[in-house]
């Protein structure tokens, strides 16, 4: 009996200090959770940096990870609508369903851009809550980090002090990094750009870039040569200095327009791991700024 009691006490002790299992939909939220939780979380990233987060298969491996998760951290605003609802439903894990404390959407804590005035599927992949690609503006990580820390504390109150200390350290270091990036990016202010997909409004808003046109005729629709020719005509009146493309996207449209308009194509990492330099959150923006500045040359 003494041995059994000792084993039970040991198991209870281990469970009390067990790390949270976190299911992160995208690499940027896995990286942020790691910054805030450290060794208090085991983090699984559901999508890769060179994978379109709109189009993911609800694989059994994802369902198995969600089944064991204490916390799901995703972008929201329908970015994961094609696969996440299936994963959560099939997981059978009531702790991480939408509306539960184990479900966290980053978009709930930032100001959304490009909120549509009307909803019509004829307009392409339009998101009702606004453009979900909030991770391209580093300022958005501050309110998300604050809210995510509160959620971590709610789920793991025993480690409250540690989470608060890590948040304070992150806020200090991140704010200093934003100031550095903004100083470095000063030459980019007012630069005219084309974008391959409507994935950069937060980046262009932050850096005060001027977006001339989008190569996709509608969000998620591959452009035809005829449509790209129309953009060439637009460039006669409104010249651009470069065309932006996310690393996970095919190169054909941006290469087509760049060759004919004599523009630089700037492939941006878009998320953590999207380039060799973007190996963490800080590297993501270090590399993004460096690539944009090179694109001006």
NUVO-584517 format. One record per residue (C-alpha): x negated, y negated, z; residue number from 1; residue in three letters. Coordinates in steps of 0.001 Angstrom, whole numbers, plus 500000, padded with zeros to 6 digits. Example, Ala and Ser with C-alpha at 12.3 -4.5 7.8 and 13.67 -1.06 7.14 Angstrom:
BEGIN
((487700, 504500, 507800), 1, "ala")
((486330, 501060, 507140), 2, "ser")
This chain:
BEGIN
((500000, 500000, 500000), 1, "unk")
((497139, 497650, 500854), 2, "unk")
((495585, 498358, 497456), 3, "unk")
((498890, 497709, 495687), 4, "unk")
((499366, 494447, 497580), 5, "unk")
((495871, 493346, 496681), 6, "unk")
((496486, 494102, 492998), 7, "unk")
((499771, 492182, 493037), 8, "unk")
((498111, 489183, 494678), 9, "unk")
((495341, 489279, 492092), 10, "unk")
((497853, 489402, 489221), 11, "unk")
((499848, 486523, 490669), 12, "unk")
((496678, 484493, 491080), 13, "unk")
((495637, 485156, 487490), 14, "unk")
((499077, 484246, 486159), 15, "unk")
((499094, 481003, 488164), 16, "unk")
((495907, 479880, 486455), 17, "unk")
((496477, 481445, 483023), 18, "unk")
((495838, 479159, 480088), 19, "unk")
((498855, 477968, 478119), 20, "unk")
((499414, 479630, 474769), 21, "unk")
((499881, 476807, 472261), 22, "unk")
((501204, 477283, 468724), 23, "unk")
((500103, 474252, 466677), 24, "unk")
((501735, 473856, 463280), 25, "unk")
((498915, 471778, 461760), 26, "unk")
((495171, 471462, 462419), 27, "unk")
((495415, 467846, 463643), 28, "unk")
((497720, 468840, 466501), 29, "unk")
((495564, 471817, 467385), 30, "unk")
((492589, 469442, 467592), 31, "unk")
((494487, 466908, 469696), 32, "unk")
((495746, 469590, 472070), 33, "unk")
((492178, 470828, 472457), 34, "unk")
((491042, 467309, 473359), 35, "unk")
((493747, 467010, 476001), 36, "unk")
((493847, 470537, 477412), 37, "unk")
((490292, 471823, 477106), 38, "unk")
((490034, 475349, 478476), 39, "unk")
((493562, 475177, 479904), 40, "unk")
((495033, 476187, 476540), 41, "unk")
((494616, 478994, 474043), 42, "unk")
((495444, 477310, 470729), 43, "unk")
((496596, 478994, 467537), 44, "unk")
((496812, 476950, 464327), 45, "unk")
((499592, 478095, 462012), 46, "unk")
((498371, 476370, 458830), 47, "unk")
((494959, 475797, 457299), 48, "unk")
((493444, 472472, 456221), 49, "unk")
((493658, 473365, 452527), 50, "unk")
((497248, 474575, 452782), 51, "unk")
((500319, 472503, 451927), 52, "unk")
((502230, 472330, 455251), 53, "unk")
((505499, 471918, 453326), 54, "unk")
((505116, 475344, 451744), 55, "unk")
((504193, 478070, 454196), 56, "unk")
((505418, 481656, 454370), 57, "unk")
((507057, 482706, 457649), 58, "unk")
((504690, 485638, 458039), 59, "unk")
((505032, 488281, 460780), 60, "unk")
((501717, 487078, 462237), 61, "unk")
((503186, 483592, 462769), 62, "unk")
((506287, 485047, 464390), 63, "unk")
((504146, 487149, 466734), 64, "unk")
((502151, 484099, 467812), 65, "unk")
((505306, 482055, 468398), 66, "unk")
((506735, 484904, 470465), 67, "unk")
((503855, 484574, 472940), 68, "unk")
((503685, 480766, 472930), 69, "unk")
((504410, 478527, 475907), 70, "unk")
((504304, 475412, 473739), 71, "unk")
((504862, 474701, 470044), 72, "unk")
((503301, 471444, 468801), 73, "unk")
((504339, 470309, 465344), 74, "unk")
((504725, 467184, 463243), 75, "unk")
((508492, 467310, 462794), 76, "unk")
((510557, 465105, 460439), 77, "unk")
((511280, 468229, 458365), 78, "unk")
((507639, 468714, 457369), 79, "unk")
((507868, 472356, 458495), 80, "unk")
((511532, 472884, 457620), 81, "unk")
((510779, 475567, 454992), 82, "unk")
((509216, 477967, 457481), 83, "unk")
((509230, 476923, 461150), 84, "unk")
((512959, 477469, 461856), 85, "unk")
((512618, 481070, 460658), 86, "unk")
((509491, 481607, 462759), 87, "unk")
((511116, 480234, 465906), 88, "unk")
((514363, 482134, 465392), 89, "unk")
((512670, 485452, 464707), 90, "unk")
((510266, 485003, 467629), 91, "unk")
((513122, 485362, 470109), 92, "unk")
((511195, 483053, 472445), 93, "unk")
((513747, 480809, 474146), 94, "unk")
((510995, 478691, 475729), 95, "unk")
((509932, 477151, 472405), 96, "unk")
((513188, 476605, 470565), 97, "unk")
((514087, 473107, 469335), 98, "unk")
((515304, 471041, 472284), 99, "unk")
((513412, 473040, 474901), 100, "unk")
((510460, 471742, 476933), 101, "unk")
((508225, 474150, 475048), 102, "unk")
((508920, 472456, 471716), 103, "unk")
((507098, 469211, 470871), 104, "unk")
((507405, 467026, 467750), 105, "unk")
((504780, 464328, 467264), 106, "unk")
((506991, 462106, 465080), 107, "unk")
((509276, 461419, 468039), 108, "unk")
((506642, 459112, 469521), 109, "unk")
((505558, 456947, 466578), 110, "unk")
((507154, 454349, 464317), 111, "unk")
((508212, 456127, 461149), 112, "unk")
((507603, 454651, 457701), 113, "unk")
((509561, 455175, 454478), 114, "unk")
((512813, 456068, 456218), 115, "unk")
((515228, 456540, 453287), 116, "unk")
((518281, 454341, 452942), 117, "unk")
((520096, 457225, 451245), 118, "unk")
((519731, 461005, 451100), 119, "unk")
((519970, 462691, 447731), 120, "unk")
((518161, 465895, 446747), 121, "unk")
((517948, 464482, 443236), 122, "unk")
((515261, 462170, 444642), 123, "unk")
((512954, 465109, 445417), 124, "unk")
((511576, 466225, 448779), 125, "unk")
((512840, 463247, 450772), 126, "unk")
((512605, 463432, 454573), 127, "unk")
((515608, 461995, 456419), 128, "unk")
((513562, 460740, 459402), 129, "unk")
((510882, 459136, 457260), 130, "unk")
((507501, 460095, 455870), 131, "unk")
((506051, 462838, 458121), 132, "unk")
((502354, 462367, 457302), 133, "unk")
((501644, 460338, 460438), 134, "unk")
((498200, 461860, 461018), 135, "unk")
((496492, 459569, 458486), 136, "unk")
((496714, 456574, 460862), 137, "unk")
((494539, 457098, 463955), 138, "unk")
((496630, 454639, 465959), 139, "unk")
((499459, 457177, 465958), 140, "unk")
((497409, 459613, 468017), 141, "unk")
((497499, 457372, 471099), 142, "unk")
((501264, 457538, 471824), 143, "unk")
((501365, 461181, 470747), 144, "unk")
((498502, 462020, 473108), 145, "unk")
((500294, 460319, 475988), 146, "unk")
((503539, 462208, 475337), 147, "unk")
((501770, 465518, 474771), 148, "unk")
((499869, 465164, 478047), 149, "unk")
((503148, 464639, 479882), 150, "unk")
((504489, 467807, 478289), 151, "unk")
((501378, 469772, 479257), 152, "unk")
((501749, 468552, 482839), 153, "unk")
((505420, 469539, 482852), 154, "unk")
((504510, 473060, 481763), 155, "unk")
((501359, 473364, 483862), 156, "unk")
((501679, 471074, 486880), 157, "unk")
((498874, 472819, 488748), 158, "unk")
((496387, 471190, 486382), 159, "unk")
((497895, 467691, 486421), 160, "unk")
((494721, 465899, 487493), 161, "unk")
((492684, 467548, 484784), 162, "unk")
((495151, 466608, 482063), 163, "unk")
((495331, 463018, 483268), 164, "unk")
((491553, 462709, 483345), 165, "unk")
((491194, 464137, 479845), 166, "unk")
((493885, 461770, 478530), 167, "unk")
((492141, 458747, 480051), 168, "unk")
((488833, 459817, 478533), 169, "unk")
((490447, 460400, 475153), 170, "unk")
((492220, 457031, 475163), 171, "unk")
((488993, 455191, 475933), 172, "unk")
((486901, 457007, 473357), 173, "unk")
((489617, 457001, 470682), 174, "unk")
((490379, 453288, 471036), 175, "unk")
((486671, 452511, 470645), 176, "unk")
((486544, 454743, 467574), 177, "unk")
((489520, 452952, 466000), 178, "unk")
((487774, 449597, 466486), 179, "unk")
((484651, 451019, 464827), 180, "unk")
((486602, 452450, 461866), 181, "unk")
((488474, 449199, 461321), 182, "unk")
((485222, 447262, 461252), 183, "unk")
((483692, 449723, 458796), 184, "unk")
((486819, 449636, 456624), 185, "unk")
((486986, 445833, 456338), 186, "unk")
((485847, 445890, 452661), 187, "unk")
((488852, 448098, 451843), 188, "unk")
((491437, 445480, 452777), 189, "unk")
((493559, 444659, 449741), 190, "unk")
((492062, 447408, 447571), 191, "unk")
((494545, 448682, 444965), 192, "unk")
((495086, 452433, 444848), 193, "unk")
((497108, 455120, 443152), 194, "unk")
((498210, 458108, 445225), 195, "unk")
((498886, 461585, 443889), 196, "unk")
((501570, 462338, 446504), 197, "unk")
((503522, 460108, 448891), 198, "unk")
((501273, 461260, 451695), 199, "unk")
((499372, 458086, 452508), 200, "unk")
((501758, 455326, 453673), 201, "unk")
((500359, 455356, 457203), 202, "unk")
((496783, 455201, 455910), 203, "unk")
((497529, 452347, 453495), 204, "unk")
((499472, 450487, 456198), 205, "unk")
((496588, 450816, 458655), 206, "unk")
((493845, 449759, 456246), 207, "unk")
((495982, 447248, 454322), 208, "unk")
((495485, 449015, 451005), 209, "unk")
((497760, 448088, 448110), 210, "unk")
((499567, 451112, 446673), 211, "unk")
((500282, 450578, 442965), 212, "unk")
((502025, 453838, 442055), 213, "unk")
((502509, 457499, 442930), 214, "unk")
((501526, 460125, 440354), 215, "unk")
((504462, 462356, 441282), 216, "unk")
((507698, 461110, 439657), 217, "unk")
((509539, 462422, 442721), 218, "unk")
((508068, 463791, 445987), 219, "unk")
((506877, 467340, 445411), 220, "unk")
((507379, 467243, 441625), 221, "unk")
((504435, 467886, 439289), 222, "unk")
((504015, 464936, 436890), 223, "unk")
((504186, 465393, 433139), 224, "unk")
((501723, 463848, 430710), 225, "unk")
((504504, 461500, 429590), 226, "unk")
((505043, 460253, 433129), 227, "unk")
((501327, 459782, 433713), 228, "unk")
((501188, 457806, 430471), 229, "unk")
((503788, 455447, 431938), 230, "unk")
((501491, 454905, 434913), 231, "unk")
((498658, 454098, 432506), 232, "unk")
((500871, 451354, 431105), 233, "unk")
((501524, 450072, 434632), 234, "unk")
((497792, 449875, 435221), 235, "unk")
((497453, 447478, 432300), 236, "unk")
((499344, 444900, 434377), 237, "unk")
((498336, 446079, 437848), 238, "unk")
((494844, 447601, 437812), 239, "unk")
((493882, 450084, 440519), 240, "unk")
((490445, 450737, 441945), 241, "unk")
((490805, 454407, 442830), 242, "unk")
((493249, 457295, 443023), 243, "unk")
((493758, 459148, 446325), 244, "unk")
((494363, 462874, 446585), 245, "unk")
((494602, 465150, 449612), 246, "unk")
((492100, 468010, 449697), 247, "unk")
((494850, 470640, 449598), 248, "unk")
((496360, 469322, 446363), 249, "unk")
((495536, 470390, 442838), 250, "unk")
((493203, 468030, 441015), 251, "unk")
((494874, 467919, 437579), 252, "unk")
((497096, 464787, 437853), 253, "unk")
((494480, 462604, 439527), 254, "unk")
((491750, 463811, 437156), 255, "unk")
((493970, 463088, 434131), 256, "unk")
((494708, 459524, 435154), 257, "unk")
((491195, 458810, 436419), 258, "unk")
((489559, 459867, 433176), 259, "unk")
((491798, 457653, 431076), 260, "unk")
((491902, 454646, 433417), 261, "unk")
((488232, 454944, 434407), 262, "unk")
((488969, 455273, 438127), 263, "unk")
((487229, 457062, 440928), 264, "unk")
((489122, 460008, 442404), 265, "unk")
((488868, 460012, 446196), 266, "unk")
((489626, 463397, 447716), 267, "unk")
((490532, 462840, 451353), 268, "unk")
((490334, 465575, 454015), 269, "unk")
((493837, 464684, 455213), 270, "unk")
((493494, 466841, 458319), 271, "unk")
((490847, 468412, 460517), 272, "unk")
((488863, 470912, 458452), 273, "unk")
((489837, 469344, 455130), 274, "unk")
((486167, 468652, 454383), 275, "unk")
((482835, 469681, 455842), 276, "unk")
((482587, 466335, 457609), 277, "unk")
((486083, 466470, 459102), 278, "unk")
((485245, 469089, 461702), 279, "unk")
((487201, 467379, 464503), 280, "unk")
((489536, 464397, 464915), 281, "unk")
((486672, 461925, 464974), 282, "unk")
((485053, 463490, 461932), 283, "unk")
((488391, 463326, 460106), 284, "unk")
((488394, 459529, 460150), 285, "unk")
((484623, 459124, 459862), 286, "unk")
((484785, 461080, 456617), 287, "unk")
((487985, 459411, 455403), 288, "unk")
((486518, 455924, 455748), 289, "unk")
((483208, 456973, 454161), 290, "unk")
((484981, 458486, 451158), 291, "unk")
((487210, 455438, 450640), 292, "unk")
((484242, 453081, 450770), 293, "unk")
((482407, 455233, 448235), 294, "unk")
((485499, 455105, 446029), 295, "unk")
((485170, 451311, 445791), 296, "unk")
((481736, 451572, 444238), 297, "unk")
